[in-house]
Each structure stands twice: as C-alpha cells, then as structure tokens.
C-alpha cells in the first residue's frame, strides 16, 4: 500500500520556499531540485501533516480544469483550510497559521507564501538551545494552555509593577557591570512592550487560540528575565542586611540560619555586580564591604554557640 500524500514545507533560504505535496521528504526535495535547480544540500524539508483523503479528493475535483499533479505544488485557499490552517488579517496583510508557524500570504500558490516565525510550543522549545536558560525552569508548561493563560498574564503584570520600581531604584543608587546594565535595559524594554502594547494588540488576543500561541512564548521569555531580576533583588537585600549588621551590629533576636551560606553567596554575588556610585569599580571597594559583611555574619554565629 503506497504511503499517504503528505504536505511538506521545503525551504532553501531564498524566496523560492514553498509547500510541496509528496509521499516522503526525499520526493518533496526532488520537486524543488528539479524545478529550481537547487543542490540537495541547499534544501531543507519539514513535514507538516498527512493530507486527509477527503481533502485530496476535493482538491482534484476543484482543479480538474487546471490540473497540478502530485508530487508537486499546491494551489488554493480551500486546500489549506482542509488541512486545518487558520487565517486572519493584520495590518492589511493576510496571515495563515499552520502547524504553529505563521505565514504571510500574497496568493495561495508557490513562492507566494512566506514563513515569518514560529509560535506556541515550537517557539518555546527554542529556549532549550540557549545555554543560559538550561537551568531556568519554565514557569508555564501546560501543553493545553488555551483558556488557562489568564492567571499567568496577571502574575507577569504584577512582576512588571514590582520590578519596574526596583530597577529605577538600583540604577539611581548603584553602578553595575555593563552586562547587567544591558540586561536590565532588555528587561525594561520587554516590560514596556508587555504593558503598553502586547496587552492591547489584537495579535496577542488571549481570547483566541492563535493569540494565546503568539503571546505565550513572549511570556515565557519575559518570565525568565524576571527570574534573573529576582535573583539580583535577593542579592541586593542580602548585601543591605550585611552592611546594616556591619554598621549597627546584629540584634540578639536574629535567627543565625538567616545568615547562613546562602546569605553569604548572595552577598558575594551582589558585590561581584554592583558598586556604590562615585566609588572606583572593581573588586577593591566592593570586596572590602563584602568582607566586612561576612565578618559580622561569622561573628554573630560564634556568639550564638
């Protein structure tokens, strides 16, 4: 029994990218190689879906006057509707959603459909290829997220308000290493984008399945940024406690467990990244403060024994 006809997206990194129907990926690649003269190594083939028999029959009934045999290209909006594509108009452009990829459509014919970007779970999986995010747990991993994204949006909005004020305070009172300064600017830009645009942009309408899949990858990335800001704020708090203890001494009621190794690690992390405005950078000024804070912590622990 022959394999079922399957829809593929065949790309070459040029304007010739297009949908092809074939029995297998090698046959799909062969269509582009023979039609456009590509070398095999230039072609990338992605399986989209198996074509239902009813869609196949309808397609050839409509195309009896303009027959386009398979393996080969496909024509017409009805075909894509039959395999589950969704459509919308955005800023005057017709867009198509199919297999969690968004396409701009000029015509439903070869080389007139351009893939723009991935959304939904396919976009979220791209985080796994970023080394900096390997140890960061994704907060929202529900595969059936349609209809349940609202609480996550509200949580992120709360973080926007809290961390926006925190960043303003940090930048006012502290100098910081360039990498962290740039990271805070990225967070601030994402926050402004989220609050002032994404929550009102019809592209991210979370009352629709498409809008949820557009919104969720941004929320995941933004949530990872807030986790980084959270760690910076925890380090800031630990350093502040250490400096206060160094200046005024520790109260007798303080729990020594609060000043354990985790506290010292946060103090150390803070002074690796920040220094007081007007002071020379480097590890000279910060390291002295860090050393004093740690000394008070150790002294307090000894007095408790």
C-alpha positions as CSV (number, residue, x, y, z in Angstrom):
1,X,0.0,0.0,0.0
2,X,1.5,3.4,-1.0
3,X,2.3,5.9,1.6
4,X,-0.3,8.7,2.2
5,X,0.2,12.0,0.5
6,X,1.9,14.4,2.9
7,X,2.3,18.2,3.0
8,X,5.9,19.5,3.4
9,X,7.4,22.9,3.7
10,X,10.5,23.0,1.5
11,X,13.0,25.8,2.2
12,X,16.2,26.8,0.6
13,X,16.9,30.2,2.3
14,X,15.7,32.0,-0.7
15,X,12.4,33.4,-2.0
16,X,11.6,30.0,-3.5
17,X,10.4,28.4,-0.2
18,X,7.1,26.8,-0.7
19,X,4.7,24.0,0.2
20,X,5.0,20.7,-1.6
21,X,2.9,17.5,-1.5
22,X,4.8,14.2,-1.8
23,X,4.9,10.7,-0.5
24,X,8.1,11.3,1.5
25,X,10.6,14.0,2.2
26,X,13.0,12.9,-0.4
27,X,10.3,13.1,-3.1
28,X,9.4,16.6,-1.8
29,X,13.0,17.8,-2.0
30,X,13.3,16.3,-5.6
31,X,10.4,18.6,-6.7
32,X,12.3,21.7,-5.7
33,X,15.6,20.4,-7.1
34,X,14.1,19.6,-10.5
35,X,12.0,22.8,-10.7
36,X,14.5,25.4,-9.5
37,X,17.9,23.7,-9.9
38,X,18.9,23.6,-6.2
39,X,21.6,21.2,-5.0
40,X,20.4,18.6,-2.5
41,X,22.4,20.2,0.4
42,X,20.6,23.5,-0.2
43,X,17.2,22.0,0.6
44,X,15.6,21.6,4.0
45,X,12.3,19.7,4.2
46,X,9.9,19.9,7.1
47,X,6.9,17.5,7.4
48,X,3.7,19.5,8.1
49,X,0.8,16.9,8.1
50,X,-0.7,14.0,6.3
51,X,-3.4,15.0,3.9
52,X,-6.8,13.6,4.6
53,X,-8.3,11.6,1.7
54,X,-11.4,13.9,1.6
55,X,-9.1,16.9,1.2
56,X,-7.2,15.2,-1.6
57,X,-10.5,14.3,-3.4
58,X,-11.9,17.8,-3.1
59,X,-8.6,19.3,-4.3
60,X,-8.6,17.4,-7.5
61,X,-12.3,17.9,-8.1
62,X,-11.8,21.7,-8.0
63,X,-8.6,21.5,-10.1
64,X,-9.9,19.4,-13.0
65,X,-9.6,22.4,-15.4
66,X,-6.1,23.3,-14.1
67,X,-4.6,20.1,-13.0
68,X,-1.5,20.2,-10.8
69,X,-0.3,16.6,-10.3
70,X,1.4,15.3,-7.2
71,X,4.2,15.1,-6.1
72,X,4.2,18.8,-6.7
73,X,2.9,22.2,-5.6
74,X,-0.5,23.0,-4.2
75,X,-2.8,25.9,-5.1
76,X,-5.9,27.5,-3.5
77,X,-7.0,28.5,0.0
78,X,-9.5,25.7,0.2
79,X,-6.7,23.1,0.4
80,X,-5.1,24.8,3.4
81,X,-8.4,25.2,5.1
82,X,-8.9,21.5,4.6
83,X,-5.6,20.6,6.4
84,X,-6.5,22.8,9.4
85,X,-5.0,26.2,8.6
86,X,-6.3,29.4,10.3
87,X,-6.4,32.8,8.8
88,X,-6.5,36.5,9.9
89,X,-5.9,39.9,8.5
90,X,-3.3,42.0,10.4
91,X,-2.3,45.5,9.3
92,X,-3.8,44.8,5.9
93,X,-1.9,41.5,5.4
94,X,-3.4,38.1,5.1
95,X,-1.7,35.7,7.5
96,X,-2.0,31.9,7.8
97,X,-1.4,29.7,10.9
98,X,-0.4,26.1,10.2
99,X,1.4,23.7,12.5
100,X,2.4,26.5,14.9
101,X,4.0,28.6,12.1
102,X,2.8,31.9,10.9
103,X,2.9,32.7,7.1
104,X,2.3,35.9,5.1
105,X,0.1,35.1,2.1
106,X,0.0,37.0,-1.2
107,X,-1.5,34.2,-3.2
108,X,-2.2,30.6,-2.5
109,X,0.4,29.4,-5.0
110,X,4.1,28.5,-5.0
111,X,6.6,31.2,-3.8
112,X,3.7,33.5,-2.7
113,X,3.5,32.2,0.9
114,X,6.4,33.2,3.2
115,X,7.0,31.8,6.6
116,X,7.5,34.6,9.2
117,X,8.0,32.9,12.6
118,X,7.1,30.0,14.9
119,X,4.7,30.3,17.8
120,X,3.3,28.2,20.6
121,X,5.2,25.2,21.9
122,X,7.6,25.1,18.9
123,X,8.8,28.6,19.8
124,X,9.1,27.7,23.5
125,X,11.2,24.7,22.7
126,X,13.8,27.1,21.1
127,X,14.7,28.1,24.7
128,X,16.3,24.7,25.1
129,X,19.0,25.7,22.7
130,X,20.1,28.7,24.7
131,X,22.8,27.7,27.2
132,X,21.9,30.5,29.6
133,X,18.4,29.1,30.0
134,X,19.3,25.5,30.6
135,X,19.0,25.7,34.4
136,X,16.0,28.1,34.3
137,X,12.7,26.3,34.9
138,X,9.9,27.4,32.6
139,X,7.1,28.6,34.8
140,X,4.2,27.7,32.4
141,X,4.5,24.3,30.8
142,X,0.8,23.3,30.4
143,X,0.5,21.9,26.9
144,X,-3.2,22.5,26.9
145,X,-2.8,26.2,27.8
146,X,-5.7,27.6,25.8
147,X,-8.2,29.1,28.2
148,X,-5.9,28.9,31.2
149,X,-3.3,31.6,30.4
150,X,-5.1,34.4,32.2
151,X,-3.6,33.9,35.7
152,X,-0.1,33.7,34.2
153,X,-0.7,37.1,32.5
154,X,-1.9,38.6,35.8
155,X,1.2,37.3,37.6
156,X,3.5,38.8,35.0
157,X,1.7,42.1,35.2
158,X,2.3,42.1,39.0
159,X,6.0,41.5,38.4
160,X,6.1,44.4,35.9
161,X,4.9,46.8,38.6
162,X,7.2,45.5,41.3
163,X,10.5,45.1,39.3
164,X,10.0,48.3,37.3
165,X,10.2,50.3,40.5
166,X,13.1,48.1,41.7
167,X,15.2,48.8,38.6
168,X,14.7,52.5,38.9
169,X,16.0,52.4,42.5
170,X,19.0,50.2,41.6
171,X,20.1,52.5,38.7
172,X,19.7,55.5,40.9
173,X,22.0,54.4,43.7
174,X,24.4,51.8,42.2
175,X,26.9,51.4,39.4
176,X,27.0,47.9,37.8
177,X,28.9,45.8,35.4
178,X,28.0,46.5,31.7
179,X,26.4,43.1,31.1
180,X,24.0,43.5,34.0
181,X,23.2,47.1,33.0
182,X,22.3,45.8,29.5
183,X,20.3,43.0,30.9
184,X,18.2,45.5,33.0
185,X,17.6,47.6,29.8
186,X,16.4,44.5,28.0
187,X,14.0,43.7,30.9
188,X,12.7,47.3,30.9
189,X,12.1,47.2,27.2
190,X,10.3,43.9,27.5
191,X,8.2,45.3,30.4
192,X,7.2,48.4,28.4
193,X,6.4,46.2,25.4
194,X,4.2,43.9,27.5
195,X,2.4,46.6,29.4
196,X,1.9,49.2,26.7
197,X,1.5,47.1,23.6
198,X,1.0,43.4,23.9
199,X,-1.9,43.6,26.3
200,X,-3.8,45.7,23.7
201,X,-2.5,44.4,20.4
202,X,-5.0,42.2,18.5
203,X,-2.2,39.9,17.5
204,X,-1.9,38.8,21.2
205,X,-5.7,38.5,21.9
206,X,-5.7,35.7,24.5
207,X,-9.4,35.1,23.9
208,X,-8.3,33.2,20.7
209,X,-6.2,30.1,20.3
210,X,-3.9,31.9,17.8
211,X,-3.5,34.9,20.2
212,X,-2.6,32.6,23.1
213,X,0.1,30.8,21.0
214,X,1.5,34.2,19.9
215,X,1.6,35.5,23.5
216,X,2.9,32.5,25.4
217,X,6.5,32.4,24.0
218,X,6.9,36.1,24.9
219,X,5.6,35.5,28.4
220,X,8.0,32.6,28.9
221,X,11.0,34.7,27.8
222,X,9.8,37.6,29.9
223,X,9.3,35.3,32.9
224,X,12.9,34.1,32.6
225,X,14.0,37.7,32.6
226,X,12.1,38.4,35.8
227,X,13.7,35.4,37.5
228,X,17.1,37.0,36.8
229,X,15.9,40.3,38.2
230,X,14.5,38.4,41.2
231,X,18.0,36.9,41.9
232,X,19.5,40.4,41.7
233,X,17.0,41.8,44.1
234,X,17.6,38.9,46.5
235,X,21.4,39.6,46.3
236,X,20.7,43.3,46.9
237,X,18.6,42.6,50.0
238,X,21.3,40.2,51.4
239,X,24.0,42.9,50.8
240,X,21.9,45.5,52.5
241,X,21.4,43.3,55.6
242,X,25.2,42.6,55.7
243,X,26.0,46.3,55.5
244,X,23.5,47.2,58.2
245,X,24.9,44.5,60.5
246,X,28.4,45.8,59.9
247,X,27.3,49.3,60.7
248,X,25.0,48.8,63.7
249,X,25.6,45.2,64.9
250,X,23.2,42.3,64.9
251,X,20.2,42.2,67.2
252,X,20.1,39.5,69.7
253,X,16.8,38.0,68.3
254,X,18.1,37.4,64.8
255,X,17.9,33.8,63.6
256,X,21.5,32.7,62.7
257,X,20.0,30.4,60.0
258,X,19.1,33.5,58.0
259,X,22.8,34.4,57.8
260,X,24.0,31.1,56.5
261,X,25.9,30.1,53.4
262,X,23.0,31.1,51.1
263,X,23.1,34.6,52.5
264,X,26.8,34.9,52.0
265,X,26.6,33.6,48.5
266,X,24.0,36.3,47.7
267,X,26.2,39.0,49.3
268,X,29.1,37.8,47.2
269,X,27.1,37.8,44.1
270,X,25.9,41.3,44.7
271,X,29.4,42.8,45.1
272,X,30.5,41.0,42.0
273,X,28.0,43.0,40.0
274,X,27.4,46.3,41.9
275,X,29.4,49.1,43.5
276,X,28.3,52.4,45.0
277,X,28.1,55.4,42.7
278,X,31.2,57.5,42.8
279,X,33.4,54.7,44.1
280,X,36.0,53.1,41.9
281,X,35.0,49.9,40.2
282,X,36.5,46.7,40.8
283,X,36.8,44.4,43.3
284,X,38.6,46.8,45.7
285,X,35.8,48.8,47.2
286,X,33.1,46.1,46.9
287,X,35.3,43.3,48.2
288,X,36.0,45.3,51.4
289,X,32.4,45.8,52.1
290,X,31.7,42.2,51.3
291,X,34.4,41.1,53.6
292,X,33.1,43.3,56.5
293,X,29.5,42.0,56.0
294,X,30.7,38.4,56.0
295,X,32.8,39.0,59.1
296,X,29.7,40.3,61.0
297,X,27.8,37.2,60.0
298,X,30.5,34.8,61.2
299,X,30.9,36.8,64.4
300,X,27.2,36.6,65.1
301,X,27.2,32.8,64.5
302,X,30.0,32.4,67.0
303,X,28.2,34.4,69.7
304,X,25.2,32.1,69.3
305,X,27.2,29.0,70.1
